[in-house]
Amino acid sequence: MTDTLAKTIEAGWDRRESIGATTGGELRDAVETALARLDAGEARVAEIMAELGPLVPARPPVELGTPDEHTLAYRAVIAAQTAEREAFLAAEAAKADSLIRVARMASFTWQRVPPDGQGAFLEQYREAFWRAAQPQRGLAIDSLSTQILRGRLQAAFGRPTRNADAQQRYGYGGSEYIQFEYWFVVNDSIPVLALDLDGPFGRGLVLASDEPHADVLPRLKSDLSDRLAAIEHPDPWLDYYHAYERQAWYRTGYNGRSTSRSRSARRRGAGVATPSAGSSIAEPGADSTRSDGADADAVRQRAAERRG
């Protein structure tokens, strides 16, 4: 930039208060020349500024010193308010997560595990620690005869996951001391066991789930109880039960009108027939066997101790 151009722009800067859109003459020509050089890439801003020199005198850095007590107090208040707000937002987020979880559990979808699906269920929930639900006042699942509940379960969900018939058909290693077991997966994620407490001699059912779902277990029990209480016509069924305390096998069932139980010799090899409604319950040619092994015995024992 020539000295004349630089001096003209410097002079214009000194009287910048009087310059407007209508300003013309030598100053306008100098400004347009500088802008044209920038647009054409013939000069950079830094170069022009260096040629013009500092328009505003440089100022030395100022030492701010230590903040006074009022500034420190203000900063402390702001920090406390920020922390309080972050804690509030975190609590609200946690509450929202809980509400979403409750909303998802507002209704339960019960999916029975069929007898031939036991292997997949055991593989998926092999690490489960089964926890039995506490008895609740006024629930059908705690007060009705186990034989009646068995018929209602069968009407609602089909045949049990485990019983003497399933032993004959699928050869599972079940328990001799559980007459029947229903296995469920609720809402595609919650494993649930429903089983008898004392075969044809007891009332109610044991309901158990994995320990992480203990908080929702009472609601699961109440939901299943409501479903069973709404069944008007239980299904007829026939099954066998080994009473450990009595050291005897029993044939037990429901024919659509009444329940029954009678001692039965334990014989191997036959399945379990389902009686037609209103018919008498006749013993098949041979009893089915049930071998020891399932976790159901432990669940039943813990539930019995709690009820006791």
C-alpha positions, 0 to 999 in steps of 0.5 A: 500500500502506498504512503499516500493511500495509507495516509488518506485512510488514517486521516479518514479514521481520525474524522470517522464521526463525519463519514457517511454513505454519501462521503466521496472524494479521495477518501472513498477512492482510497477505501475502494482501492484497499477493498479491491486489493483484498478481493483480488487477493493482492493483499491480506488484512494483516498486511494492510493493518501492518501498513496502516499501523495500530489505530488503537494504542496497545494497552498493557495487561491489567493485574486483576488480583484476588477476588474479594469476599463478595465475588467469592460468595457470589461464585459459591451461590452460583455453584450451589444453585447449579449443583441443586439444579443438576440433582433435581434434573437427575431425580426427575430423570430417575422418576421418569424412568420409574414411571415408564417402567411402571407403565410397561408393567401396568398390564402383564402378558403371560406366556406359558412354557410348553413341555417341549420348551423346558430346555430353552427356559432352563438354559435362559434362566439357569442362573435364576435365584427363585424367590416365592411370593408372600401370601396375600389376604383375599387372593383366590390363588392363596385360598382356593383348593389346589385342585380347583386352581389346577383346572382353572390354570389349565382352562386359561393356559393349557396343560402344565409345563411339568406333570406326570403326563409331561414326564411320559411325553418329554422325559423331563427330570422333574420332582416327585413331590410336585404334582404340577408346575406351570412355567411362564415368561411374563412380558417377554422378560420375567420368568415365573413358576406356579406350582402346588404346595401340597398336591391334592391336600393343599390350598393355593399355589406357590408363585416364584420369580427371579430375585431381580423381579421381587419388587413386581412379584406381588403384582404378578401374583395379584394379576394371575389370581384375578385371571384364575378367579375369572375362570367360570369353568375349570378344565377336567384333568387327571394327575398323580402325586407322591405325598412324601409325608404319607409315603404314598402315591395318589391319583387325583383329578377333576371331572368337571363337577367334583374333585377326587383323590385316592391312593394309587400304586406307583407303576411306570410307563403310562401317560395321564388321560384327561377325563371328559366332563362329568365322567368318573376318573378312572386310573390308567393302566399304569402310573407315570414316574417323576424323578427328582431334580428340579428347583421346584422342590426348593421353592416349595420348601421355602414357601411352606416354611414362610406359610408355617 
